[in-house]
Amino acid sequence: MIGERKYRTLRGDERRNARRVLSGVYQLADFYVAYQPAPELVRLVADRAVAEGQEADDPYCAAGGAWAMVQALRDAGR
């Protein structure tokens, strides 16, 4: 993805901020893909939201991604 390539050139606070934004983008995308007939895509997007939130060292972003993951797992019957 373009966003992922872009943040790799950044360092320090700029990189954390970029990862925070990317986590938010994945969380927004999760709301869309949740209504699509592809549960594996929902889990993938939620997992990336969690990972980016953790890499950003932002507990709120990580928690938002975790919430998306819980919803994906619940919908999958896990």
HELIX and SHEET records of a PDB file:
HELIX    1   1 ILE A    2  TYR A    7  1                                   6    
HELIX    2   2 GLY A   12  VAL A   33  1                                  22    
HELIX    3   3 PRO A   39  GLU A   55  1                                  17    
HELIX    4   4 PRO A   59  ASP A   75  1                                  17    
END                                                                             
